[in-house]
Structure formats: structure tokens, C-alpha cells
């Protein structure tokens, strides 16, 4: 296998512990819950939040825009900042010799280069992907991007309609660090995404899960993952519920929250610093953050069922292709057999 220049492996990545398995996505499909459940298993090591990168290093997503400021290619721009090889390897430095090491980065599934780069760094890696019904998946992604301040178009239909313009670099929100993440229709090219991994990994190194199974038969699905990763599948499995889909109640308060979190400008940095100095972390977690969430967020509004049906018609071919790839009838499972 010959690597293309833009997918070349960062220099020095062979000098430390590289993950044995990767949860590659999709977002809003149970990946964070799976990460938390595996992290609780004694035979696994999953990195804690560290240096602003958290559970999702995104290190192998090479096409994430890297500003042309003269930095060497061994430094990856993850969207959260520049990550050196040493910084990436340090995420796993505390792993025990007998532990399976993993990481979870949802950009790896729709990245066009991550599969090849992971294979070059760890050819024996196990790959786990979770697929979700396209229309509900994209709606959840849109709400998440609004919450994270990377999407500015609040109307879901209008946001999806901007796909072509955004491919041309137009209508990109000011705070969006990765325009490709905003091209919604490209997110659901499921069979194409999986084939990129099948091109560089043996099929038995890949486990493709369906979100419905993970949600409705959580324990059984997690034990399937444990067997796939060759660890004890008899250990207790405790369901974890994280990252529920939410809506933004107040765009202005969400803007202010984002500005304070980022600490943009000397005044906001002073306010942020003063708040941390005057309150303990436990007080912020038990009092301030819950109140903040109630003021800024709410339960998501009901979906526009007409538009959801339009999306299902549009992406029926993708569901049929994934059904054929997995040899499973997802057309019926996801209700795509009932589209007029």
C-alpha cells in the first residue's frame, strides 16, 4: 500500500504506544456511551480528557484544515488546536502493559484519509463503527453543531440546502473549524465510508454496529464488542447515557456561553478567570452548570416530518447500499420500505 502525500503518516509515531482499537463513529450514534462503558472495563485503557482533546483526538483526520503557517506535517491540526506526535502518544502513556488501548474519534469514519493513516500506524487495529438511520442522524448532528457553535443556520432544511455552497467554501460560519463537517449529505455515504476501511483492513478486523441495537439491546451489543476485542465478556456491563440530543433555547446566551468558554478578548478572559477563582469546581458542577444548561438549552423541538420524509427518500439508495454491504435489511428496519 502506497500512501499519498496528504495521507502520509506523521513522523515519529512509531516510538510510543498506539491504540489497539478505534471507535471511528458516527457522532450522535452512541459512540460516547460505548467509550465510557469500555473505559470502565479493567482490561481497557481509554484516554481521559487531557490538554483540550478529550476522548476525540482526531489525530488521524489528515484533511482537517491545517493553517499554512510553516508548521511541519508531523503536527496535526485537530480543530481543537495543534497536536504533536508526542502529545498524541502521551494520551496512552498511562496504559498498563496488559490493557487494550483504544480511542474514539467520530471524524475518522467520514474522513477520507483516516482509514489509511490508521492502517499505516497500526495495521492490526480493530475498527468499530456505529451507523444510524440517516434522517434522524443528520438532525441530531445539526442540533449538536448548533450547540457547539459550529453551525449558524438554525433551520435544519436550510442548513442541508447549503451543502453545495459549502463545498465551494461559501456560507461557512465564523466559528466553524472544519467546513467539511457542515456538508450534511456527505456524512451519510455509509457504504463508501466502510469500504475505505475495508480497503486497508481485513473484514474480520471491522465491527459495524447498528444504533438501534446499541440503544435497544445495549448489554448484548456491548458484550459483542467485548468478544470482538478479545476480552472477558462476562464482566458486569452498566449502561451509560451521555450526550442526549438537545435544542438551543437562546442563541444569544449560547453565543455568550461560547465566548466565555473560549475566553476571547481580555475582558472575557478576565470574567472567565474571575469566575473560576471565586467558585470551586464542585460548586460550578452542582449549581452553575445545571442553571446554565436550563437557561441556554431545552428539549429539541419536534422534527419537521415532511422534511424528514424527504431526506429518507433522498438517502434510500444509501440505506440500500449499506443493507447490501452488511447483508442486513435496514430498509425495513428504518422504515424506508414505506416511502411513497
C-alpha positions as CSV (number, residue, x, y, z in Angstrom):
1,X,0.0,0.0,0.0
2,X,1.5,3.4,-1.1
3,X,0.4,6.4,0.9
4,X,-0.5,9.6,-0.9
5,X,1.4,12.7,0.3
6,X,-1.6,14.2,2.1
7,X,-2.2,10.9,3.9
8,X,1.3,10.3,5.0
9,X,2.0,9.1,8.5
10,X,3.3,11.8,10.9
11,X,7.0,11.3,11.7
12,X,7.9,9.7,14.9
13,X,4.6,7.9,15.5
14,X,6.3,4.6,15.9
15,X,8.1,5.5,19.2
16,X,5.2,5.1,21.6
17,X,2.0,3.1,22.4
18,X,-0.5,3.4,19.6
19,X,-4.1,2.3,20.2
20,X,-5.1,-1.3,19.5
21,X,-8.6,-0.3,18.5
22,X,-10.5,2.7,17.2
23,X,-14.2,3.7,17.6
24,X,-14.4,5.6,14.4
25,X,-18.0,7.0,14.5
26,X,-20.6,8.1,13.8
27,X,-21.4,11.0,16.1
28,X,-24.7,11.1,17.9
29,X,-24.9,7.3,17.5
30,X,-23.8,6.0,20.9
31,X,-20.0,6.4,20.4
32,X,-19.5,8.4,23.6
33,X,-21.6,5.9,25.6
34,X,-19.6,3.0,24.2
35,X,-16.4,4.9,25.0
36,X,-17.5,5.4,28.6
37,X,-18.6,1.7,29.0
38,X,-15.3,0.4,27.7
39,X,-13.3,2.8,29.8
40,X,-14.9,1.3,32.9
41,X,-13.7,-2.2,31.9
42,X,-10.4,-3.1,33.7
43,X,-9.0,-4.6,30.5
44,X,-9.2,-1.4,28.5
45,X,-7.4,1.9,28.6
46,X,-9.2,4.9,27.1
47,X,-7.7,8.3,27.5
48,X,-9.2,10.9,29.8
49,X,-9.7,14.5,29.0
50,X,-6.3,15.9,28.5
51,X,-4.9,19.1,27.0
52,X,-8.2,20.1,25.5
53,X,-8.5,17.0,23.3
54,X,-10.6,14.6,25.4
55,X,-12.0,11.4,24.1
56,X,-11.7,12.5,20.5
57,X,-8.1,13.3,19.5
58,X,-9.0,13.4,15.7
59,X,-5.3,12.9,15.1
60,X,-5.6,10.8,12.0
61,X,-8.0,13.0,10.2
62,X,-5.3,14.5,8.0
63,X,-7.6,16.6,5.7
64,X,-8.8,18.7,8.7
65,X,-7.6,22.1,7.5
66,X,-4.0,22.8,8.7
67,X,-3.3,26.5,8.5
68,X,-0.3,27.2,6.3
69,X,1.9,28.8,8.9
70,X,5.0,26.8,8.3
71,X,4.4,24.0,10.8
72,X,5.7,20.6,9.9
73,X,3.3,17.9,8.8
74,X,4.2,15.8,12.0
75,X,1.9,18.3,13.8
76,X,-1.8,17.6,13.3
77,X,-4.4,20.4,13.5
78,X,-7.4,18.7,15.1
79,X,-9.8,21.7,15.3
80,X,-9.1,22.0,19.0
81,X,-5.5,23.1,18.4
82,X,-2.2,21.7,17.2
83,X,-1.4,18.2,18.4
84,X,2.2,16.9,18.2
85,X,3.1,13.3,17.9
86,X,4.3,13.4,21.5
87,X,1.0,14.9,22.7
88,X,-1.0,12.2,21.0
89,X,1.2,9.4,22.3
90,X,1.0,10.9,25.8
91,X,-2.7,10.2,25.9
92,X,-1.9,6.5,26.2
93,X,1.3,6.6,28.3
94,X,-0.5,5.5,31.5
95,X,-1.9,2.3,29.9
96,X,-1.0,-0.9,31.6
97,X,1.1,-3.4,29.6
98,X,-1.8,-5.9,29.6
99,X,-4.5,-3.5,28.8
100,X,-6.1,-3.0,25.4
101,X,-5.7,0.6,24.3
102,X,-8.3,2.5,22.4
103,X,-9.6,5.9,21.3
104,X,-12.8,7.2,19.9
105,X,-12.8,9.9,17.2
106,X,-16.1,10.3,15.3
107,X,-14.4,12.2,12.4
108,X,-12.4,9.1,11.4
109,X,-15.4,7.5,9.7
110,X,-16.2,10.3,7.3
111,X,-12.6,11.4,7.0
112,X,-11.3,10.5,3.6
113,X,-7.7,9.8,4.9
114,X,-8.1,8.5,8.4
115,X,-8.5,4.8,7.4
116,X,-5.3,4.7,5.5
117,X,-3.4,6.6,8.1
118,X,-4.6,4.4,11.0
119,X,-3.7,1.3,9.0
120,X,-0.2,2.6,8.4
121,X,0.3,3.3,12.1
122,X,-1.4,0.2,13.4
123,X,-2.2,-2.4,10.7
124,X,-3.6,-4.9,13.3
125,X,-6.1,-2.4,14.7
126,X,-9.7,-3.3,15.3
127,X,-12.2,-0.9,13.9
128,X,-15.7,-0.2,15.4
129,X,-18.3,1.9,13.6
130,X,-21.9,2.6,14.6
131,X,-24.5,3.5,11.9
132,X,-27.8,5.3,12.5
133,X,-30.8,5.9,10.3
134,X,-29.7,8.9,8.1
135,X,-32.5,11.4,8.6
136,X,-32.5,11.2,12.4
137,X,-28.7,11.1,12.4
138,X,-28.4,14.3,10.4
139,X,-31.0,16.1,12.5
140,X,-29.1,15.2,15.7
141,X,-25.8,16.3,14.1
142,X,-27.4,19.6,13.1
143,X,-28.6,20.2,16.7
144,X,-25.1,19.3,18.0
145,X,-23.4,21.7,15.7
146,X,-25.7,24.5,16.7
147,X,-25.0,23.7,20.4
148,X,-21.2,23.7,19.7
149,X,-21.4,26.9,17.8
150,X,-20.1,25.5,14.6
151,X,-23.4,25.8,12.7
152,X,-25.1,29.2,12.4
153,X,-28.2,28.2,10.3
154,X,-30.9,27.2,12.8
155,X,-33.3,25.8,10.3
156,X,-32.4,22.2,9.5
157,X,-33.8,22.2,6.0
158,X,-31.9,25.4,5.1
159,X,-28.7,24.0,6.6
160,X,-28.9,20.9,4.5
161,X,-29.6,23.0,1.4
162,X,-26.3,24.8,1.9
163,X,-24.3,21.7,1.1
164,X,-23.3,22.7,-2.4
165,X,-22.4,26.2,-1.4
166,X,-20.3,25.0,1.5
167,X,-18.4,22.6,-0.8
168,X,-17.4,25.8,-2.6
169,X,-16.3,27.5,0.6
170,X,-19.4,29.7,0.9
171,X,-21.7,30.3,3.9
172,X,-19.2,28.9,6.3
173,X,-20.0,30.1,9.9
174,X,-17.3,32.2,11.5
175,X,-16.5,29.6,14.3
176,X,-16.6,26.5,12.1
177,X,-13.1,25.0,12.3
178,X,-13.8,22.3,9.8
179,X,-16.2,23.2,6.9
180,X,-16.3,19.6,5.7
181,X,-18.2,18.7,8.9
182,X,-21.1,21.0,7.7
183,X,-21.7,19.1,4.5
184,X,-24.5,17.0,5.8
185,X,-25.2,14.8,2.8
186,X,-21.6,13.6,2.7
187,X,-22.0,12.4,6.3
188,X,-24.3,9.5,5.2
189,X,-22.3,7.9,2.5
190,X,-22.2,4.9,4.7
191,X,-21.1,2.1,2.4
192,X,-18.4,4.3,0.9
193,X,-17.1,5.2,4.3
194,X,-16.9,1.5,5.3
195,X,-15.2,0.5,2.1
196,X,-12.4,2.9,2.8
197,X,-11.6,0.8,5.9
198,X,-12.2,-2.5,4.1
199,X,-9.6,-1.4,1.6
200,X,-6.8,-1.3,4.3
201,X,-8.1,-3.7,7.0
202,X,-9.3,-7.3,6.8
203,X,-13.1,-7.6,7.2
204,X,-12.7,-9.5,10.4
205,X,-10.9,-6.5,11.9
206,X,-14.1,-4.5,11.5
207,X,-17.2,-4.5,13.6
208,X,-20.2,-2.5,12.3
209,X,-22.9,-1.9,14.8
210,X,-26.4,-0.5,14.2
211,X,-27.5,2.3,16.6
212,X,-30.9,0.7,17.1
213,X,-29.3,-2.5,18.5
214,X,-27.0,-0.4,20.8
215,X,-30.0,1.5,22.1
216,X,-32.5,-1.3,22.4
217,X,-30.2,-4.2,23.4
218,X,-27.4,-2.3,25.0
219,X,-25.9,-5.0,27.2
220,X,-25.9,-7.7,24.4
221,X,-24.3,-5.2,21.9
222,X,-21.6,-4.2,24.3
223,X,-20.8,-7.9,25.1
224,X,-20.5,-8.4,21.3
225,X,-17.9,-5.6,21.3
226,X,-16.0,-7.2,24.2
227,X,-15.8,-10.5,22.3
228,X,-14.7,-8.7,19.1
229,X,-11.9,-7.1,21.2
230,X,-10.9,-10.5,22.7
231,X,-11.5,-9.5,26.4
232,X,-13.7,-11.0,29.1
233,X,-17.3,-10.5,28.1
234,X,-18.7,-11.8,31.4
235,X,-17.8,-8.7,33.4
236,X,-20.7,-6.6,34.6
237,X,-22.0,-4.1,31.9
238,X,-23.5,-0.9,33.2
239,X,-25.5,1.1,30.7
240,X,-24.4,4.7,30.2
241,X,-26.5,7.5,28.9
242,X,-24.5,10.6,27.7
243,X,-24.8,13.4,25.1
244,X,-28.6,13.4,24.7
245,X,-29.8,15.4,21.7
246,X,-30.8,18.9,22.9
247,X,-32.0,22.1,21.3
248,X,-30.7,25.7,21.8
249,X,-33.3,27.8,23.8
250,X,-31.4,31.1,23.4
251,X,-29.0,31.7,20.6
252,X,-27.7,34.9,22.4
253,X,-27.0,33.0,25.6
254,X,-25.4,30.2,23.7
255,X,-23.2,32.8,21.9
256,X,-22.2,34.3,25.3
257,X,-21.5,30.9,26.8
258,X,-19.3,30.0,23.8
259,X,-17.4,33.3,24.1
260,X,-16.8,32.9,27.8
261,X,-15.7,29.3,27.3
262,X,-13.2,30.4,24.6
263,X,-12.2,33.4,26.6
264,X,-11.9,35.7,23.6
265,X,-10.6,39.1,24.3
266,X,-9.1,40.5,27.5
267,X,-12.4,41.3,29.2
268,X,-13.9,37.9,28.6
269,X,-10.7,36.2,29.7
270,X,-10.9,38.3,32.9
271,X,-14.5,37.4,33.5
272,X,-13.8,33.7,33.0
273,X,-10.7,33.8,35.3
274,X,-12.6,35.6,38.0
275,X,-15.5,33.1,37.9
276,X,-13.1,30.2,38.3
277,X,-11.2,32.0,41.1
278,X,-14.4,32.8,43.1
279,X,-16.1,29.4,42.8
280,X,-15.0,25.8,43.4
281,X,-15.2,23.2,40.7
282,X,-17.8,21.2,42.7
283,X,-19.9,24.4,43.1
284,X,-19.8,25.1,39.4
285,X,-20.7,21.5,38.6
286,X,-23.6,21.3,41.1
287,X,-25.0,24.8,40.8
288,X,-23.8,27.0,38.0
289,X,-23.7,24.5,35.1
290,X,-27.2,23.0,35.7
291,X,-28.7,26.5,35.8
292,X,-26.7,27.5,32.7
293,X,-28.0,24.4,30.8
294,X,-31.6,25.2,31.7
295,X,-31.3,28.8,30.5
296,X,-29.4,28.0,27.3
297,X,-30.8,24.7,26.2
298,X,-34.1,22.8,26.0
299,X,-35.6,19.6,24.7
300,X,-35.3,19.6,20.9
301,X,-38.4,20.8,19.0
302,X,-40.3,18.1,17.2
303,X,-38.9,17.3,13.8
304,X,-40.4,18.5,10.5
305,X,-41.8,15.2,9.5
306,X,-42.3,16.3,5.9
307,X,-38.6,17.2,5.6
308,X,-37.6,14.0,7.4
309,X,-39.5,12.0,4.8
310,X,-37.9,14.0,2.0
311,X,-34.5,13.1,3.5
312,X,-35.4,9.4,3.7
313,X,-36.4,9.4,0.0
314,X,-33.2,11.2,-0.9
315,X,-31.0,8.7,1.1
316,X,-32.8,5.5,0.4
317,X,-30.1,4.5,-2.0
318,X,-27.5,4.9,0.8
319,X,-29.6,2.7,3.1
320,X,-30.0,0.0,0.3
321,X,-26.2,0.1,-0.3
322,X,-25.5,-0.3,3.4
323,X,-28.0,-3.1,3.7
324,X,-26.3,-5.0,0.9
325,X,-22.8,-4.3,2.4
326,X,-23.9,-5.7,5.8
327,X,-26.3,-8.3,4.4
328,X,-29.0,-7.0,6.7
329,X,-32.4,-5.5,5.8
330,X,-32.0,-1.9,7.1
331,X,-34.6,-0.7,4.6
332,X,-37.3,-2.4,6.6
333,X,-35.8,-1.7,10.0
334,X,-35.5,2.0,9.3
335,X,-38.9,2.3,7.6
336,X,-37.6,3.0,4.1
337,X,-39.8,0.4,2.6
338,X,-42.8,2.6,3.3
339,X,-41.8,5.7,1.3
340,X,-44.2,6.7,-1.5
